[in-house]
Amino acid sequence: MPYLTVPEFRTRSIMPGEDIDELETRYPGFLGAKLEEHSSRIDSRLVKRYVVPLRSRTTDAPPEIVYAWLTAFVTLDAYLRRGFNPSSEQDAYISAQRDWADEDIKETSDAENGRYELVLVTDGVGASAVSKGTPLSYAEPDPYSWQYRQVDALSLRGGRVGFRR
């Protein structure tokens, strides 16, 4: 199920409403399919870190930024299907918005180096949407270090150890 319906997309998009209506008349189901496709794209990108579909625990709405991403993706698709205006100066802006959305999703999905984290504002102050952390692992300098550390830990607790280094 997409995060936005066609009427909600109409409200959020910079594309004029009459152009969206004409697009829906000429190509019925196109916008709905694109909304579904890009909602799935957002979910598949974020599934390693978040529970998808992105929903708050107290409301059924995702964070607002998800709407902005989806609108940026589908607005460019709508203009590509309808055709750009030959003298329009906003074409570069529309493409830049889509690039921004794509980069923003990449940053949000990167648990290690990413700068962004989705926050579920309706769940309380600072409630995070992160459901999956990074792998908990480390590397030892040699294959026996873990054994030495276990010996040291047992020695500190007063346990008897069968071997010494």
N, CA, C and O atoms as a DFTB+ gen file, in Angstrom:
660 C
 N C O
     1  1       0.846      -1.178       0.000
     2  2       0.000       0.000       0.000
     3  2       0.895       1.247       0.000
     4  3       1.801       1.364       0.825
     5  1       0.638       2.165      -0.919
     6  2       1.493       3.358      -0.996
     7  2       1.280       4.288       0.197
     8  3       0.231       4.278       0.841
     9  1       2.309       5.092       0.469
    10  2       2.227       6.053       1.564
    11  2       1.286       7.211       1.244
    12  3       0.743       7.832       2.158
    13  1       1.084       7.509      -0.034
    14  2       0.193       8.592      -0.459
    15  2      -0.826       8.059      -1.462
    16  3      -0.529       7.161      -2.250
    17  1      -2.006       8.613      -1.423
    18  2      -2.993       8.353      -2.461
    19  2      -2.817       9.419      -3.538
    20  3      -2.083      10.387      -3.343
    21  1      -3.483       9.242      -4.662
    22  2      -3.368      10.232      -5.743
    23  2      -3.865      11.607      -5.290
    24  3      -3.199      12.598      -5.589
    25  1      -5.010      11.728      -4.577
    26  2      -5.412      13.061      -4.101
    27  2      -4.408      13.687      -3.122
    28  3      -4.199      14.900      -3.148
    29  1      -3.790      12.877      -2.268
    30  2      -2.780      13.404      -1.352
    31  2      -1.537      13.846      -2.121
    32  3      -0.925      14.862      -1.791
    33  1      -1.170      13.084      -3.138
    34  2      -0.044      13.471      -3.988
    35  2      -0.360      14.785      -4.688
    36  3       0.507      15.652      -4.798
    37  1      -1.584      14.940      -5.159
    38  2      -2.013      16.172      -5.843
    39  2      -1.812      17.380      -4.942
    40  3      -1.394      18.442      -5.404
    41  1      -2.106      17.220      -3.673
    42  2      -1.954      18.313      -2.710
    43  2      -0.485      18.655      -2.475
    44  3      -0.159      19.829      -2.298
    45  1       0.393      17.684      -2.468
    46  2       1.795      17.889      -2.113
    47  2       2.708      18.219      -3.294
    48  3       3.761      18.825      -3.096
    49  1       2.335      17.841      -4.497
    50  2       3.206      18.008      -5.648
    51  2       3.228      19.454      -6.138
    52  3       2.260      20.196      -5.976
    53  1       4.372      19.843      -6.751
    54  2       4.449      21.172      -7.360
    55  2       3.820      21.181      -8.742
    56  3       3.649      22.244      -9.338
    57  1       3.478      20.022      -9.252
    58  2       2.803      19.936     -10.550
    59  2       1.393      20.494     -10.385
    60  3       0.707      20.156      -9.421
    61  1       0.951      21.344     -11.315
    62  2      -0.397      21.905     -11.194
    63  2      -1.472      20.817     -11.125
    64  3      -1.385      19.793     -11.803
    65  1      -2.468      21.055     -10.306
    66  2      -3.535      20.079     -10.099
    67  2      -4.250      19.684     -11.376
    68  3      -4.609      18.521     -11.564
    69  1      -4.459      20.674     -12.269
    70  2      -5.146      20.333     -13.515
    71  2      -4.307      19.419     -14.391
    72  3      -4.851      18.605     -15.137
    73  1      -2.982      19.546     -14.308
    74  2      -2.108      18.643     -15.060
    75  2      -2.155      17.224     -14.489
    76  3      -2.102      16.241     -15.228
    77  1      -2.253      17.139     -13.178
    78  2      -2.373      15.824     -12.545
    79  2      -3.700      15.185     -12.927
    80  3      -3.760      13.989     -13.212
    81  1      -4.769      15.987     -12.931
    82  2      -6.080      15.463     -13.329
    83  2      -6.057      14.978     -14.782
    84  3      -6.603      13.921     -15.099
    85  1      -5.425      15.755     -15.654
    86  2      -5.333      15.367     -17.062
    87  2      -4.520      14.077     -17.210
    88  3      -4.873      13.204     -18.004
    89  1      -3.444      13.963     -16.452
    90  2      -2.617      12.764     -16.490
    91  2      -3.414      11.543     -16.038
    92  3      -3.302      10.470     -16.631
    93  1      -4.205      11.706     -15.005
    94  2      -5.041      10.608     -14.512
    95  2      -6.124      10.238     -15.520
    96  3      -6.500       9.070     -15.624
    97  1      -6.628      11.220     -16.262
    98  2      -7.655      10.951     -17.272
    99  2      -7.055      10.233     -18.476
   100  3      -7.616       9.253     -18.966
   101  1      -5.909      10.727     -18.949
   102  2      -5.278      10.146     -20.137
   103  2      -4.635       8.792     -19.842
   104  3      -4.664       7.894     -20.683
   105  1      -4.062       8.648     -18.664
   106  2      -3.366       7.410     -18.292
   107  2      -3.882       6.923     -16.942
   108  3      -3.198       7.058     -15.928
   109  1      -5.073       6.363     -16.928
   110  2      -5.646       5.947     -15.639
   111  2      -4.776       4.899     -14.928
   112  3      -4.323       3.929     -15.536
   113  1      -4.561       5.118     -13.652
   114  2      -3.793       4.187     -12.839
   115  2      -2.287       4.418     -12.848
   116  3      -1.561       3.797     -12.072
   117  1      -1.812       5.307     -13.719
   118  2      -0.371       5.545     -13.806
   119  2       0.181       6.098     -12.493
   120  3       1.158       5.573     -11.960
   121  1      -0.433       7.140     -11.978
   122  2       0.078       7.751     -10.739
   123  2      -0.036       6.783      -9.559
   124  3       0.870       6.710      -8.729
   125  1      -1.129       6.049      -9.483
   126  2      -1.285       5.066      -8.414
   127  2      -0.193       4.005      -8.458
   128  3       0.346       3.601      -7.428
   129  1       0.124       3.562      -9.674
   130  2       1.179       2.555      -9.832
   131  2       2.542       3.126      -9.442
   132  3       3.344       2.444      -8.803
   133  1       2.803       4.371      -9.824
   134  2       4.081       4.993      -9.481
   135  2       4.184       5.242      -7.976
   136  3       5.258       5.079      -7.397
   137  1       3.088       5.633      -7.342
   138  2       3.091       5.820      -5.887
   139  2       3.396       4.493      -5.189
   140  3       4.151       4.455      -4.217
   141  1       2.810       3.416      -5.687
   142  2       3.062       2.086      -5.130
   143  2       4.512       1.665      -5.366
   144  3       5.173       1.153      -4.463
   145  1       4.989       1.882      -6.571
   146  2       6.361       1.501      -6.926
   147  2       7.391       2.219      -6.063
   148  3       8.317       1.590      -5.553
   149  1       7.240       3.511      -5.898
   150  2       8.238       4.264      -5.140
   151  2       8.074       4.085      -3.629
   152  3       9.047       4.220      -2.888
   153  1       6.868       3.786      -3.163
   154  2       6.701       3.434      -1.743
   155  2       7.462       2.148      -1.447
   156  3       8.118       2.017      -0.414
   157  1       7.359       1.204      -2.378
   158  2       8.096      -0.047      -2.243
   159  2       9.599       0.201      -2.310
   160  3      10.372      -0.442      -1.600
   161  1      10.004       1.125      -3.154
   162  2      11.422       1.478      -3.270
   163  2      11.955       2.035      -1.948
   164  3      13.045       1.669      -1.508
   165  1      11.190       2.910      -1.328
   166  2      11.582       3.486      -0.038
   167  2      11.686       2.385       1.016
   168  3      12.660       2.321       1.766
   169  1      10.672       1.519       1.064
   170  2      10.678       0.433       2.046
   171  2      11.851      -0.519       1.843
   172  3      12.499      -0.926       2.808
   173  1      12.124      -0.874       0.591
   174  2      13.210      -1.826       0.342
   175  2      14.568      -1.224       0.678
   176  3      15.497      -1.951       1.031
   177  1      14.692       0.072       0.574
   178  2      15.949       0.730       0.910
   179  2      16.142       0.803       2.428
   180  3      17.272       0.745       2.912
   181  1      15.045       0.930       3.176
   182  2      15.135       1.147       4.626
   183  2      14.891      -0.107       5.461
   184  3      14.988      -0.050       6.686
   185  1      14.578      -1.234       4.829
   186  2      14.180      -2.433       5.568
   187  2      15.292      -2.997       6.445
   188  3      15.001      -3.677       7.429
   189  1      16.548      -2.739       6.121
   190  2      17.644      -3.268       6.937
   191  2      17.781      -2.546       8.270
   192  3      18.433      -3.049       9.185
   193  1      17.173      -1.376       8.385
   194  2      17.332      -0.588       9.608
   195  2      16.012      -0.287      10.313
   196  3      15.994      -0.081      11.527
   197  1      14.924      -0.259       9.577
   198  2      13.621       0.136      10.134
   199  2      12.574      -0.942       9.882
   200  3      12.720      -1.772       8.985
   201  1      11.523      -0.913      10.687
   202  2      10.368      -1.767      10.427
   203  2       9.556      -1.077       9.346
   204  3       9.155       0.077       9.499
   205  1       9.315      -1.791       8.247
   206  2       8.548      -1.225       7.145
   207  2       7.238      -1.987       7.004
   208  3       7.205      -3.179       7.311
   209  1       6.174      -1.366       6.559
   210  2       6.083       0.035       6.185
   211  2       6.255       0.938       7.400
   212  3       5.886       0.582       8.519
   213  1       6.818       2.103       7.155
   214  2       7.116       3.054       8.221
   215  2       5.814       3.610       8.783
   216  3       5.088       4.326       8.094
   217  1       5.531       3.286      10.007
   218  2       4.312       3.761      10.666
   219  2       4.624       4.068      12.117
   220  3       5.443       3.395      12.745
   221  1       3.975       5.075      12.637
   222  2       4.100       5.397      14.051
   223  2       3.301       4.381      14.860
   224  3       2.345       3.792      14.357
   225  1       3.696       4.179      16.109
   226  2       2.950       3.255      16.958
   227  2       1.626       3.839      17.428
   228  3       0.707       3.089      17.757
   229  1       1.514       5.144      17.464
   230  2       0.277       5.757      17.961
   231  2      -0.643       6.231      16.841
   232  3      -1.852       6.349      17.042
   233  1      -0.089       6.499      15.677
   234  2      -0.910       6.861      14.514
   235  2      -0.508       5.951      13.373
   236  3       0.464       5.202      13.475
   237  1      -1.242       6.014      12.310
   238  2      -0.923       5.150      11.171
   239  2      -0.118       5.897      10.115
   240  3      -0.035       5.458       8.968
   241  1       0.474       7.022      10.497
   242  2       1.184       7.863       9.530
   243  2       2.695       7.696       9.663
   244  3       3.211       7.578      10.775
   245  1       3.405       7.686       8.540
   246  2       4.867       7.662       8.594
   247  2       5.404       9.058       8.909
   248  3       4.632      10.017       8.943
   249  1       6.694       9.188       9.138
   250  2       7.266      10.526       9.319
   251  2       7.042      11.371       8.062
   252  3       6.987      10.835       6.955
   253  1       6.916      12.671       8.228
   254  2       6.624      13.586       7.121
   255  2       7.638      13.507       5.986
   256  3       7.278      13.695       4.824
   257  1       8.884      13.234       6.302
   258  2       9.918      13.208       5.272
   259  2       9.637      12.135       4.234
   260  3      10.029      12.285       3.077
   261  1       8.971      11.058       4.619
   262  2       8.636       9.986       3.680
   263  2       7.707      10.524       2.594
   264  3       7.836      10.158       1.425
   265  1       6.777      11.386       2.977
   266  2       5.884      12.007       1.988
   267  2       6.676      12.871       1.007
   268  3       6.395      12.873      -0.191
   269  1       7.657      13.598       1.515
   270  2       8.473      14.455       0.646
   271  2       9.269      13.618      -0.347
   272  3       9.352      13.964      -1.525
   273  1       9.858      12.510       0.124
   274  2      10.607      11.635      -0.779
   275  2       9.702      11.095      -1.880
   276  3      10.034      11.160      -3.063
   277  1       8.563      10.565      -1.474
   278  2       7.639       9.954      -2.432
   279  2       7.134      10.983      -3.437
   280  3       7.027      10.689      -4.628
   281  1       6.827      12.179      -2.967
   282  2       6.360      13.242      -3.861
   283  2       7.438      13.626      -4.864
   284  3       7.137      13.860      -6.034
   285  1       8.688      13.694      -4.421
   286  2       9.786      14.041      -5.328
   287  2       9.958      12.983      -6.414
   288  3      10.173      13.317      -7.580
   289  1       9.866      11.721      -6.040
   290  2      10.006      10.647      -7.026
   291  2       8.881      10.678      -8.056
   292  3       9.127      10.637      -9.261
   293  1       7.662      10.751      -7.572
   294  2       6.516      10.623      -8.472
   295  2       6.299      11.897      -9.287
   296  3       5.789      11.818     -10.405
   297  1       6.667      13.064      -8.765
   298  2       6.525      14.299      -9.542
   299  2       7.370      14.231     -10.805
   300  3       6.901      14.605     -11.880
   301  1       8.600      13.763     -10.694
   302  2       9.439      13.647     -11.892
   303  2       8.836      12.639     -12.868
   304  3       8.807      12.891     -14.073
   305  1       8.356      11.505     -12.365
   306  2       7.723      10.519     -13.249
   307  2       6.503      11.102     -13.951
   308  3       6.275      10.840     -15.132
   309  1       5.721      11.892     -13.219
   310  2       4.531      12.499     -13.811
   311  2       4.916      13.475     -14.924
   312  3       4.288      13.491     -15.982
   313  1       5.929      14.275     -14.691
   314  2       6.380      15.201     -15.729
   315  2       6.969      14.449     -16.924
   316  3       6.759      14.855     -18.067
   317  1       7.687      13.383     -16.683
   318  2       8.235      12.601     -17.782
   319  2       7.119      11.977     -18.621
   320  3       7.228      11.902     -19.845
   321  1       6.057      11.536     -17.970
   322  2       4.933      10.926     -18.704
   323  2       4.148      11.976     -19.476
   324  3       3.781      11.763     -20.632
   325  1       3.895      13.104     -18.835
   326  2       3.118      14.166     -19.469
   327  2       3.941      14.946     -20.486
   328  3       3.433      15.373     -21.523
   329  1       5.212      15.123     -20.173
   330  2       6.095      15.928     -21.003
   331  2       6.360      17.253     -20.311
   332  3       5.453      17.868     -19.750
   333  1       7.611      17.683     -20.357
   334  2       7.986      18.958     -19.755
   335  2       7.575      20.106     -20.659
   336  3       7.404      19.935     -21.866
   337  1       7.421      21.274     -20.060
   338  2       7.159      22.481     -20.852
   339  2       8.476      22.904     -21.507
   340  3       9.506      22.949     -20.834
   341  1       8.463      23.214     -22.797
   342  2       9.720      23.528     -23.487
   343  2      10.482      24.713     -22.900
   344  3      11.713      24.719     -22.929
   345  1       9.794      25.696     -22.377
   346  2      10.479      26.884     -21.860
   347  2      10.553      26.909     -20.334
   348  3      10.838      27.949     -19.741
   349  1      10.299      25.770     -19.705
   350  2      10.259      25.722     -18.247
   351  2      11.654      25.758     -17.637
   352  3      12.567      25.075     -18.099
   353  1      11.803      26.562     -16.596
   354  2      13.066      26.640     -15.868
   355  2      13.060      25.738     -14.639
   356  3      14.072      25.616     -13.948
   357  1      11.929      25.112     -14.369
   358  2      11.840      24.288     -13.172
   359  2      12.238      22.829     -13.410
   360  3      12.266      22.036     -12.469
   361  1      12.543      22.471     -14.655
   362  2      12.905      21.089     -14.955
   363  2      14.108      20.629     -14.148
   364  3      14.106      19.527     -13.599
   365  1      15.120      21.455     -14.076
   366  2      16.325      21.106     -13.308
   367  2      15.990      20.977     -11.826
   368  3      16.538      20.116     -11.138
   369  1      15.098      21.824     -11.332
   370  2      14.689      21.754      -9.927
   371  2      13.979      20.427      -9.638
   372  3      14.226      19.800      -8.609
   373  1      13.110      20.011     -10.538
   374  2      12.371      18.760     -10.341
   375  2      13.332      17.573     -10.304
   376  3      13.197      16.687      -9.460
   377  1      14.293      17.557     -11.211
   378  2      15.295      16.484     -11.218
   379  2      16.173      16.542      -9.969
   380  3      16.530      15.508      -9.405
   381  1      16.517      17.754      -9.542
   382  2      17.343      17.910      -8.333
   383  2      16.590      17.426      -7.099
   384  3      17.198      16.853      -6.195
   385  1      15.295      17.643      -7.047
   386  2      14.487      17.172      -5.915
   387  2      14.509      15.654      -5.842
   388  3      14.611      15.080      -4.757
   389  1      14.414      15.007      -6.992
   390  2      14.463      13.548      -6.999
   391  2      15.845      13.059      -6.556
   392  3      15.945      12.098      -5.792
   393  1      16.898      13.707      -7.025
   394  2      18.249      13.334      -6.605
   395  2      18.422      13.534      -5.103
   396  3      19.043      12.715      -4.425
   397  1      17.863      14.639      -4.587
   398  2      17.922      14.898      -3.145
   399  2      17.228      13.776      -2.378
   400  3      17.763      13.272      -1.391
   401  1      16.036      13.386      -2.832
   402  2      15.283      12.335      -2.141
   403  2      16.061      11.026      -2.138
   404  3      16.121      10.334      -1.122
   405  1      16.651      10.693      -3.268
   406  2      17.414       9.453      -3.363
   407  2      18.619       9.480      -2.423
   408  3      18.899       8.493      -1.743
   409  1      19.321      10.589      -2.385
   410  2      20.487      10.725      -1.507
   411  2      20.069      10.711      -0.028
   412  3      20.761      10.137       0.814
   413  1      18.959      11.334       0.268
   414  2      18.448      11.377       1.639
   415  2      18.093       9.976       2.138
   416  3      18.379       9.631       3.284
   417  1      17.481       9.184       1.287
   418  2      17.128       7.811       1.663
   419  2      18.394       6.993       1.895
   420  3      18.456       6.195       2.830
   421  1      19.398       7.187       1.052
   422  2      20.673       6.473       1.240
   423  2      21.290       6.832       2.584
   424  3      21.776       5.957       3.301
   425  1      21.272       8.115       2.925
   426  2      21.824       8.556       4.219
   427  2      21.043       7.954       5.377
   428  3      21.630       7.547       6.380
   429  1      19.733       7.895       5.244
   430  2      18.891       7.379       6.310
   431  2      19.079       5.879       6.490
   432  3      18.994       5.374       7.609
   433  1      19.330       5.173       5.411
   434  2      19.474       3.721       5.499
   435  2      20.858       3.288       5.973
   436  3      21.042       2.129       6.344
   437  1      21.821       4.183       5.969
   438  2      23.192       3.850       6.363
   439  2      23.341       3.966       7.878
   440  3      23.437       5.069       8.417
   441  1      23.359       2.830       8.551
   442  2      23.426       2.830      10.012
   443  2      24.797       3.232      10.540
   444  3      24.907       3.748      11.652
   445  1      25.831       3.003       9.760
   446  2      27.184       3.272      10.247
   447  2      27.637       4.701       9.962
   448  3      28.121       5.390      10.860
   449  1      27.482       5.147       8.723
   450  2      27.995       6.461       8.338
   451  2      26.896       7.474       8.048
   452  3      27.195       8.628       7.740
   453  1      25.647       7.074       8.137
   454  2      24.543       7.967       7.811
   455  2      24.382       9.086       8.823
   456  3      24.669       8.921      10.008
   457  1      23.923      10.211       8.341
   458  2      23.734      11.366       9.216
   459  2      22.304      11.485       9.703
   460  3      22.039      12.262      10.620
   461  1      21.372      10.742       9.120
   462  2      19.960      10.920       9.429
   463  2      19.376       9.695      10.108
   464  3      19.840       8.572       9.914
   465  1      18.361       9.934      10.900
   466  2      17.603       8.876      11.544
   467  2      16.150       9.311      11.577
   468  3      15.839      10.432      11.978
   469  1      15.271       8.433      11.159
   470  2      13.848       8.763      11.195
   471  2      13.374       8.782      12.642
   472  3      13.721       7.903      13.431
   473  1      12.597       9.769      12.972
   474  2      12.064       9.916      14.317
   475  2      10.553       9.874      14.241
   476  3       9.941      10.539      13.405
   477  1       9.960       9.092      15.116
   478  2       8.510       9.027      15.182
   479  2       8.039      10.048      16.213
   480  3       7.936       9.743      17.401
   481  1       7.760      11.242      15.754
   482  2       7.452      12.370      16.636
   483  2       6.230      12.079      17.495
   484  3       6.178      12.503      18.650
   485  1       5.251      11.367      16.957
   486  2       4.021      11.133      17.692
   487  2       4.183      10.123      18.822
   488  3       3.291       9.991      19.661
   489  1       5.311       9.404      18.858
   490  2       5.532       8.413      19.910
   491  2       6.197       8.986      21.145
   492  3       6.451       8.252      22.100
   493  1       6.481      10.255      21.151
   494  2       7.125      10.868      22.292
   495  2       8.412      11.537      21.863
   496  3       8.931      11.282      20.776
   497  1       8.911      12.378      22.713
   498  2      10.108      13.131      22.389
   499  2      11.293      12.185      22.218
   500  3      11.610      11.390      23.102
   501  1      11.931      12.289      21.072
   502  2      13.116      11.496      20.815
   503  2      12.873      10.036      20.508
   504  3      13.825       9.256      20.477
   505  1      11.630       9.636      20.279
   506  2      11.359       8.235      19.961
   507  2      11.908       7.921      18.581
   508  3      11.533       8.560      17.599
   509  1      12.776       6.959      18.506
   510  2      13.438       6.623      17.246
   511  2      12.692       5.509      16.541
   512  3      12.083       4.650      17.177
   513  1      12.747       5.533      15.218
   514  2      12.133       4.486      14.424
   515  2      13.097       3.350      14.133
   516  3      12.701       2.351      13.533
   517  1      14.355       3.475      14.543
   518  2      15.344       2.438      14.261
   519  2      14.940       1.158      14.977
   520  3      14.683       1.169      16.180
   521  1      14.886       0.061      14.239
   522  2      14.519      -1.214      14.845
   523  2      15.649      -2.221      14.777
   524  3      15.631      -3.231      15.481
   525  1      16.624      -1.953      13.937
   526  2      17.721      -2.895      13.750
   527  2      19.032      -2.148      13.828
   528  3      19.259      -1.196      13.081
   529  1      19.886      -2.573      14.722
   530  2      21.180      -1.919      14.880
   531  2      22.222      -2.487      13.943
   532  3      21.932      -3.320      13.084
   533  1      23.406      -2.030      14.123
   534  2      24.509      -2.532      13.314
   535  2      24.994      -3.853      13.905
   536  3      24.687      -4.147      15.060
   537  1      25.730      -4.648      13.159
   538  2      26.238      -5.919      13.696
   539  2      27.152      -5.683      14.905
   540  3      27.962      -4.756      14.915
   541  1      27.010      -6.517      15.896
   542  2      27.842      -6.406      17.087
   543  2      28.990      -7.411      16.944
   544  3      28.850      -8.584      17.289
   545  1      30.092      -6.943      16.445
   546  2      31.241      -7.811      16.254
   547  2      32.516      -6.995      16.382
   548  3      32.486      -5.764      16.392
   549  1      33.629      -7.696      16.478
   550  2      34.927      -7.038      16.567
   551  2      35.969      -7.999      15.999
   552  3      35.664      -9.158      15.716
   553  1      37.169      -7.524      15.837
   554  2      38.250      -8.353      15.319
   555  2      39.377      -8.409      16.336
   556  3      39.692      -7.410      16.982
   557  1      39.971      -9.562      16.472
   558  2      41.108      -9.758      17.360
   559  2      42.397      -9.733      16.534
   560  3      42.377     -10.074      15.351
   561  1      43.515      -9.335      17.144
   562  2      44.771      -9.298      16.390
   563  2      45.317     -10.689      16.056
   564  3      46.063     -10.847      15.089
   565  1      44.949     -11.694      16.853
   566  2      45.400     -13.055      16.561
   567  2      44.287     -14.025      16.976
   568  3      43.362     -13.619      17.679
   569  1      44.352     -15.275      16.565
   570  2      43.251     -16.200      16.829
   571  2      43.129     -16.668      18.278
   572  3      42.165     -17.360      18.606
   573  1      44.066     -16.320      19.154
   574  2      44.034     -16.814      20.525
   575  2      43.697     -15.740      21.557
   576  3      43.551     -16.052      22.739
   577  1      43.573     -14.504      21.142
   578  2      43.344     -13.412      22.094
   579  2      42.072     -13.605      22.903
   580  3      42.041     -13.276      24.088
   581  1      41.027     -14.130      22.288
   582  2      39.772     -14.314      23.016
   583  2      39.958     -15.289      24.177
   584  3      39.343     -15.123      25.231
   585  1      40.794     -16.296      23.993
   586  2      41.026     -17.261      25.068
   587  2      41.777     -16.607      26.222
   588  3      41.474     -16.854      27.389
   589  1      42.753     -15.778      25.890
   590  2      43.500     -15.090      26.938
   591  2      42.600     -14.158      27.727
   592  3      42.727     -14.049      28.947
   593  1      41.705     -13.496      27.048
   594  2      40.803     -12.588      27.754
   595  2      39.840     -13.349      28.656
   596  3      39.477     -12.861      29.726
   597  1      39.422     -14.543      28.233
   598  2      38.567     -15.346      29.098
   599  2      39.313     -15.823      30.340
   600  3      38.756     -15.852      31.437
   601  1      40.562     -16.192      30.158
   602  2      41.389     -16.609      31.294
   603  2      41.531     -15.459      32.276
   604  3      41.373     -15.649      33.482
   605  1      41.825     -14.282      31.778
   606  2      41.966     -13.118      32.646
   607  2      40.670     -12.821      33.378
   608  3      40.693     -12.479      34.561
   609  1      39.551     -12.943      32.702
   610  2      38.259     -12.672      33.330
   611  2      37.970     -13.682      34.431
   612  3      37.464     -13.303      35.487
   613  1      38.277     -14.949      34.215
   614  2      38.065     -15.967      35.242
   615  2      39.000     -15.760      36.428
   616  3      38.599     -15.954      37.575
   617  1      40.232     -15.369      36.161
   618  2      41.206     -15.138      37.229
   619  2      40.757     -13.999      38.130
   620  3      40.949     -14.061      39.344
   621  1      40.168     -12.974      37.562
   622  2      39.697     -11.844      38.355
   623  2      38.535     -12.231      39.250
   624  3      38.345     -11.627      40.306
   625  1      37.750     -13.229      38.849
   626  2      36.606     -13.671      39.650
   627  2      36.968     -14.751      40.664
   628  3      36.106     -15.231      41.401
   629  1      38.235     -15.131      40.701
   630  2      38.655     -16.153      41.657
   631  2      38.494     -17.564      41.137
   632  3      38.634     -18.520      41.899
   633  1      38.206     -17.716      39.868
   634  2      38.056     -19.049      39.286
   635  2      39.383     -19.709      39.030
   636  3      40.403     -19.035      38.881
   637  1      39.377     -20.991      38.980
   638  2      40.606     -21.723      38.688
   639  2      40.683     -21.964      37.193
   640  3      39.689     -22.276      36.537
   641  1      41.861     -21.813      36.687
   642  2      42.078     -21.958      35.261
   643  2      43.074     -23.055      35.043
   644  3      44.041     -23.168      35.796
   645  1      42.862     -23.891      34.006
   646  2      43.718     -25.028      33.765
   647  2      45.020     -24.721      33.038
   648  3      45.911     -25.570      33.004
   649  1      45.153     -23.554      32.467
   650  2      46.403     -23.256      31.779
   651  2      46.747     -21.786      31.943
   652  3      45.886     -20.957      32.238
   653  1      47.993     -21.489      31.751
   654  2      48.515     -20.133      31.854
   655  2      49.224     -19.790      30.579
   656  3      49.671     -20.683      29.859
   657  1      49.339     -18.521      30.282
   658  2      50.117     -18.134      29.115
   659  2      51.518     -17.793      29.479
   660  3      52.315     -17.444      28.608
